[in-house]
Amino acid sequence: MHSKVYEVAQSGDFNSLMAIISGNGEDLLCQTTPNGSNILHIAVQCKQVNFIENLLQCPLGPSLLWQGNNKGDTPLHVAAKVGSCEVVQVFTDLAKSLDWVVENGQVDACKELLRKQNFNKDTVLHYAVSGGCIGVVKLLIEEDSQLCDIINAADESPLYLATDRGLSCIIELLLGAISSSSSHKGPKGFTALHVGIFLSHTSWAKIVEKRPEMIREGDDMGWTPLHYVAHMGKVEAVRLLLQHDTFVAYDLDKAGQSALHLAAFRGHANVIDELVRSCPDACDLINTKGQTALHVATLGGRVNVVNYILGMPNQKNLINEQDSDGSTALHLAALHKNYKIMSMLAQDERVDRLAKNKNHLTALDIFWAHNEVRLLEHYNARFVHSQSNFFIIV
């Protein structure tokens, strides 16, 4: 690009531009910088509104508006990126004044410009949201609410972007503009609600109210938002999600785990209590390995969860449930040397102490196989083993 043209675009001196053109010709307006930016890109970057308005009155001016730089960004992309409502308004007003006719008939030039994507498939709305430019976002969605439907190359919808960045005001604007079919998707199968649960209750509660279908949507691992909040021990979030849709408690991820299983493995007894209060039969959920929450809590060494489950009424069948290897929770406690849990289970009269797994071993057989009888002294415990029972006295 001619150095003088570059300078006047930055400074906004349109009269000087006209003087340069009169001496060198209008072809100077077609020159670009090394990154592919034309004179309009430069002026927009510096928010030279008057210069831009005058430039667009030139014969070649409007054509510059549709040109992309080396990233595919049009001058409108740049205007959205720098957060200039004035420039965005100038561009949309100009585009609306144009009449385009193609083979299939009339084309809305303004929407054509607004929906133009760069090489990363970002629209101007993606840029405005990323920059937190509330005024530009409002202007864009008023001009074309269908911008909310467009996903970029990173699989990010505008709503997902706003939620991921915690932009509560923009989230509210987008929720007011989107239709029931508008995208809320993000990368790796995430939705806006998946990232929204990390925000304040006020922000993500609005998402749930407007788009409750997101509650049941799983990511690439099959984790719903409930899986995440259960895994993190966020009791209040668990409660609110279940208030909108209790059926999500029964959803299994791709590894066959429910939110209850995740809470059990992480030791969140308070989350389990909330899940069971809303869905009493959730305790019956078994993962793809045939394991109950008690199995999983035992594998995680979660003494508090094991104690909680043992304290629940009418759990005899589940307490003695055998997984795909025939192991009960007592077997797993012995196998993984969780001797405190083993002691708790063995002392519960509902536990079948003589149950055998598919290798025809009892929990005591597994314990002896570890050849760690000296641990009895450490636990100050002794085993009583007869044909009718087996337990540990601590």
C-alpha positions in Angstrom: 0.0 0.0 0.0 1.2 3.5 -0.9 2.7 5.0 2.3 0.8 8.3 2.0 -2.5 6.4 1.6 -1.8 4.3 4.7 -1.0 7.5 6.7 -4.2 9.3 5.7 -6.3 6.3 6.4 -4.9 6.2 9.9 -5.2 10.0 10.5 -8.6 10.3 8.8 -7.5 13.1 6.5 -9.9 12.6 3.5 -8.9 15.8 1.7 -5.3 14.6 1.6 -6.5 11.3 0.2 -8.4 13.1 -2.6 -5.2 15.0 -3.4 -3.2 11.8 -3.6 -5.7 10.2 -5.8 -6.0 13.2 -8.1 -2.3 12.9 -8.8 -2.0 9.1 -8.9 -5.4 7.7 -9.8 -8.2 5.8 -8.0 -6.3 2.5 -8.4 -4.5 3.5 -5.2 -7.7 2.5 -3.3 -7.3 -1.1 -4.5 -3.8 -1.5 -2.9 -3.4 -3.6 0.3 -1.0 -4.0 3.1 1.1 -7.2 3.6 -1.7 -8.7 5.7 -4.2 -8.1 2.9 -5.9 -5.1 4.5 -7.4 -2.4 2.2 -7.7 1.3 3.0 -11.1 0.7 4.6 -9.7 -1.9 7.0 -7.0 0.6 8.1 -9.5 3.4 8.6 -11.9 1.1 10.6 -9.0 -0.1 12.8 -8.5 3.6 13.8 -12.2 4.3 14.0 -12.1 7.2 11.5 -15.9 7.4 11.0 -16.0 10.6 8.9 -13.2 9.3 6.6 -15.1 6.0 6.2 -18.4 7.8 5.3 -16.6 9.9 2.7 -14.7 7.0 1.3 -17.8 4.9 0.8 -19.2 7.7 -1.4 -16.4 7.1 -3.9 -17.2 4.9 -6.9 -14.9 2.1 -5.6 -15.9 2.6 -1.9 -18.7 0.1 -1.5 -16.7 -2.7 -3.2 -14.0 -2.4 -0.5 -16.6 -3.3 2.1 -16.8 -6.9 0.9 -13.1 -7.5 0.6 -11.4 -9.8 3.1 -7.8 -9.6 4.3 -5.5 -12.6 4.7 -7.7 -13.9 7.5 -10.8 -13.4 5.5 -11.9 -10.5 7.8 -14.0 -7.8 6.0 -13.9 -4.2 7.3 -17.1 -5.1 9.1 -15.3 -7.9 11.0 -12.7 -5.3 12.0 -15.4 -2.9 13.1 -17.0 -5.5 15.3 -13.6 -6.5 16.7 -12.7 -3.0 17.7 -16.2 -2.5 19.1 -17.2 0.5 17.0 -21.0 0.8 16.9 -20.8 3.9 14.7 -18.8 2.2 12.0 -21.0 -0.9 12.1 -24.0 1.3 11.7 -22.5 3.1 8.7 -21.7 -0.2 7.0 -25.1 -1.8 7.6 -26.9 1.4 6.5 -24.9 1.4 3.3 -25.5 -2.3 2.7 -29.2 -1.9 3.2 -29.2 0.8 0.5 -27.8 -1.5 -2.1 -29.8 -3.7 -4.4 -28.2 -6.9 -5.4 -29.7 -9.2 -8.1 -28.4 -12.6 -8.8 -29.7 -15.6 -10.8 -32.2 -16.6 -8.1 -33.5 -13.1 -7.6 -33.1 -10.3 -5.1 -30.5 -10.7 -2.4 -30.5 -8.8 0.9 -27.0 -7.2 0.7 -27.0 -6.3 4.4 -27.6 -9.8 5.6 -25.2 -11.1 3.0 -22.5 -8.9 4.5 -23.4 -9.6 8.1 -23.3 -13.4 7.6 -20.0 -13.4 5.7 -17.5 -15.6 7.5 -13.8 -15.3 7.6 -11.4 -18.3 7.1 -12.1 -19.5 10.7 -15.8 -19.2 9.9 -16.2 -16.4 12.4 -19.0 -13.9 11.7 -19.0 -10.3 12.9 -21.2 -11.5 15.8 -18.5 -14.0 16.9 -16.1 -11.1 17.0 -18.4 -8.7 18.8 -19.2 -11.4 21.4 -15.6 -12.3 21.9 -14.7 -8.7 22.5 -17.6 -8.2 24.9 -19.0 -5.3 22.8 -22.5 -5.1 24.1 -23.6 -2.3 21.8 -22.3 -4.0 18.7 -23.9 -7.3 19.7 -27.3 -5.6 20.2 -27.0 -3.8 16.8 -26.1 -6.9 14.9 -28.8 -9.2 16.3 -31.4 -6.4 15.7 -30.3 -6.4 12.1 -30.2 -10.2 11.7 -31.1 -12.5 14.6 -30.1 -15.5 12.5 -26.5 -14.7 13.1 -27.1 -16.5 16.4 -27.4 -19.8 14.4 -23.9 -19.7 12.8 -21.1 -21.8 14.2 -17.5 -21.1 13.5 -14.7 -23.5 12.7 -14.1 -24.2 16.4 -17.7 -25.3 16.7 -18.6 -22.3 18.8 -22.0 -20.6 18.6 -22.3 -17.0 19.7 -24.2 -18.1 22.8 -21.6 -20.6 23.8 -18.8 -18.0 23.3 -20.7 -15.5 25.5 -21.3 -18.1 28.2 -17.7 -19.4 28.1 -16.5 -15.9 28.7 -19.0 -15.2 31.5 -20.6 -12.2 29.7 -23.9 -12.1 31.5 -25.3 -9.1 29.7 -24.6 -10.5 26.3 -26.0 -13.9 27.3 -29.2 -12.2 28.1 -29.2 -10.3 24.8 -28.6 -13.5 22.8 -31.2 -15.5 24.7 -33.8 -12.8 23.9 -32.9 -13.0 20.2 -32.5 -16.7 19.6 -35.3 -19.0 18.5 -35.8 -22.5 19.7 -33.8 -23.8 16.8 -30.8 -21.5 17.3 -27.5 -23.1 18.1 -26.1 -23.3 21.6 -23.3 -25.6 20.7 -19.6 -25.5 21.6 -16.5 -27.7 20.9 -16.3 -31.3 22.1 -20.0 -31.6 22.3 -20.3 -28.9 25.0 -23.4 -26.7 25.1 -23.7 -23.2 26.6 -25.1 -24.8 29.7 -22.0 -27.0 30.2 -19.8 -24.0 30.6 -22.6 -21.9 32.1 -22.7 -24.1 35.3 -19.4 -22.5 36.3 -20.9 -19.1 36.3 -23.2 -17.4 38.9 -26.6 -19.0 39.4 -28.3 -15.9 37.8 -26.5 -16.4 34.5 -27.0 -20.1 33.9 -30.5 -20.2 35.4 -31.6 -17.9 32.5 -30.1 -20.4 30.0 -32.0 -23.3 31.6 -35.3 -21.3 31.6 -34.9 -20.3 27.9 -33.4 -23.6 26.6 -34.3 -26.4 29.1 -33.4 -29.0 26.4 -29.8 -28.4 27.1 -30.1 -30.2 30.5 -30.3 -33.6 28.8 -27.6 -33.0 26.2 -24.3 -34.8 26.7 -20.8 -33.8 25.5 -18.4 -36.1 23.6 -18.0 -38.2 26.8 -21.8 -38.3 27.3 -21.6 -36.0 30.3 -24.6 -33.8 30.8 -24.3 -30.7 32.9 -25.6 -32.8 35.9 -22.7 -35.1 35.5 -20.3 -32.2 35.9 -22.0 -30.6 38.9 -22.3 -34.0 40.6 -18.6 -34.7 40.0 -17.7 -31.3 41.4 -20.0 -31.6 44.4 -22.1 -28.5 43.6 -25.2 -29.4 45.5 -27.2 -26.3 44.7 -26.6 -26.7 41.0 -27.7 -30.4 41.2 -30.9 -29.3 42.9 -31.8 -26.7 40.4 -31.1 -28.9 37.4 -33.3 -31.7 38.9 -36.1 -29.2 39.6 -36.3 -28.5 35.8 -35.8 -32.1 34.7 -35.5 -35.1 37.1 -35.1 -37.6 34.2 -31.5 -36.3 33.7 -30.6 -38.2 36.9 -31.0 -41.5 34.9 -28.8 -40.5 32.0 -25.6 -42.5 31.6 -22.4 -41.2 30.0 -20.6 -43.2 27.3 -18.7 -45.1 30.1 -22.1 -46.1 31.5 -21.8 -43.8 34.6 -24.7 -41.8 36.0 -24.3 -38.6 38.0 -24.8 -40.7 41.1 -21.8 -42.9 40.2 -19.6 -39.9 39.7 -20.7 -38.3 43.0 -20.1 -41.6 44.8 -16.6 -42.0 43.4 -15.7 -38.4 44.3 -17.1 -38.8 47.8 -19.9 -36.2 47.6 -22.5 -37.8 49.9 -24.5 -34.5 50.0 -24.9 -34.7 46.2 -26.1 -38.3 46.5 -28.6 -37.2 49.1 -30.0 -34.6 46.8 -30.2 -37.1 43.9 -31.9 -39.7 45.9 -34.3 -37.1 47.4 -35.5 -36.2 43.9 -35.2 -39.7 42.4 -35.4 -42.4 45.1 -34.9 -45.2 42.6 -31.7 -43.6 41.2 -29.9 -45.9 43.6 -30.9 -48.8 41.3 -28.7 -47.4 38.6 -26.0 -49.8 37.5 -23.1 -48.9 35.2 -21.8 -50.9 32.2 -19.6 -52.9 34.6 -22.7 -53.9 36.6 -21.6 -51.7 39.5 -23.8 -49.7 41.9 -22.9 -46.5 43.6 -21.7 -48.6 46.6 -19.2 -50.4 44.3 -17.9 -47.1 42.9 -17.6 -45.5 46.3 -15.6 -48.5 47.5 -13.3 -48.3 44.5 -12.8 -44.6 45.2 -12.1 -45.3 48.9 -14.9 -43.0 49.9 -15.7 -44.1 53.5 -18.3 -41.3 54.0 -20.3 -42.4 51.0 -20.2 -46.1 52.0 -21.4 -45.1 55.4 -24.2 -43.0 53.9 -25.4 -45.8 51.6 -25.2 -48.4 54.4 -27.4 -46.0 56.4 -30.1 -46.0 53.8 -33.1 -48.2 54.4 -34.1 -51.1 52.1 -30.7 -51.5 50.4 -30.0 -55.2 51.1 -30.2 -56.3 47.5 -28.0 -53.4 46.3 -25.5 -53.9 49.1 -24.9 -57.4 47.9 -25.2 -56.6 44.1 -22.5 -58.4 42.1 -20.8 -56.7 39.2 -19.9 -58.2 35.8 -17.0 -60.0 37.6 -19.2 -61.3 40.3 -17.7 -59.0 42.8 -19.7 -57.3 45.6 -18.5 -54.1 47.2 -16.9 -56.3 49.9 -14.9 -58.1 47.3 -13.7 -54.8 45.8 -12.8 -53.5 49.3 -10.6 -56.5 49.8 -9.2 -56.5 46.3 -8.1 -52.8 46.5 -7.0 -53.1 50.1 -9.6 -50.6 51.4 -9.6 -52.3 54.8 -11.5 -49.6 56.6 -14.4 -50.0 54.1 -14.0 -53.8 54.3 -14.5 -53.6 58.0 -17.5 -51.4 57.7 -19.2 -53.7 55.2 -18.3 -56.9 57.0 -19.9 -55.7 60.2 -23.2 -54.9 58.5 -25.5 -57.8 59.1 -27.1 -57.3 55.7 -23.9 -58.0 53.8 -23.4 -61.5 52.4 -19.9 -62.2 53.7 -19.7 -65.6 51.9 -20.6 -64.3 48.5 -18.2 -65.6 45.8 -17.1 -63.9 42.6 -16.7 -65.5 39.2 -13.3 -66.9 40.4 -15.2 -68.6 43.3 -13.4 -66.4 45.8 -14.9 -64.8 48.9 -13.6 -61.4 50.1 -11.7 -63.2 52.9 -10.0 -65.4 50.3 -8.8 -62.2 48.5 -7.6 -60.7 51.7 -5.6 -63.8 52.6 -4.1 -63.8 49.1 -2.6 -60.4 49.9 -0.6 -62.1 52.6 -1.0 -59.1 54.8 -2.1 -60.7 58.1 0.2 -58.3 59.9 -2.4 -55.6 59.0 -4.6 -57.2 61.6 -2.3 -55.8 64.3 -2.3 -52.4 62.6 -6.1 -52.3 62.7 -6.3 -54.0 66.1 -8.7 -56.4 64.5 -9.5 -60.1 64.2 -11.5 -62.1 61.7 -14.1 -64.5 62.7 -14.8 -67.0 59.9 -17.2 -69.9 60.1 -19.6 -71.7 57.8 -22.3 -69.1 58.5 -20.5 -65.8 58.7 -17.3 -63.7 58.4 -16.7 -60.3 59.9 -14.0 -58.1 61.2 -14.1 -56.8 64.8 -12.2 -53.6 65.3 
